């Protein structure tokens, strides 16, 4: 993991702590998901790829 990624992880962990202390639990869940994805970037993505758009997007 690069130094920049380590710094980002540290900052996101701090945001999790602040959000938890402020009662913003939905924010905590979203940031935890982002952290998980960051830590697993070297693995194949198994979720739905929404970046390609839908067939009906004309």
C-alpha positions as CSV (number, residue, x, y, z in Angstrom):
1,X,0.0,0.0,0.0
2,X,1.4,3.4,-1.0
3,X,2.0,6.1,1.6
4,X,-0.9,8.1,0.1
5,X,-3.2,5.1,0.5
6,X,-2.0,4.7,4.1
7,X,-2.7,8.4,4.8
8,X,-6.2,8.1,3.2
9,X,-6.9,5.0,5.4
10,X,-5.8,6.9,8.5
11,X,-8.0,9.9,7.6
12,X,-11.0,7.7,6.9
13,X,-10.6,5.9,10.2
14,X,-10.6,9.3,11.9
15,X,-13.8,10.3,10.1
16,X,-15.4,7.0,11.3
17,X,-14.5,7.8,14.9
18,X,-15.8,11.4,14.6
19,X,-19.0,10.2,12.8
20,X,-19.6,7.6,15.5
21,X,-19.2,10.1,18.3
22,X,-21.6,12.4,16.6
23,X,-24.2,9.7,16.0
24,X,-23.9,9.6,12.2
25,X,-24.0,5.8,11.9
26,X,-25.0,5.7,8.3
27,X,-21.8,7.7,7.5
28,X,-19.8,5.1,9.4
29,X,-21.3,2.2,7.4
30,X,-20.5,3.9,4.1
31,X,-16.9,4.7,5.1
32,X,-16.3,1.2,6.3
33,X,-17.5,-0.1,2.9
34,X,-15.0,2.3,1.2
35,X,-12.2,1.2,3.5
36,X,-12.9,-2.5,2.7
37,X,-12.8,-1.7,-1.0
38,X,-9.5,0.2,-0.7
39,X,-8.0,-2.7,1.1
40,X,-9.1,-5.2,-1.5
41,X,-8.3,-3.3,-4.7
42,X,-5.9,-6.0,-5.8
43,X,-8.7,-8.6,-5.8
44,X,-11.4,-9.1,-8.5
45,X,-14.5,-7.0,-7.9
46,X,-17.5,-9.3,-7.2
47,X,-20.2,-6.7,-7.0
48,X,-22.5,-5.1,-9.6
49,X,-20.7,-2.8,-12.0
50,X,-22.9,0.2,-12.4
51,X,-20.3,2.3,-14.1
52,X,-21.3,0.9,-17.5
53,X,-24.8,2.2,-17.3
54,X,-28.0,0.5,-18.1
55,X,-29.1,-0.8,-21.5
56,X,-32.0,1.6,-21.4
57,X,-29.8,4.7,-20.9
58,X,-30.3,6.5,-24.2
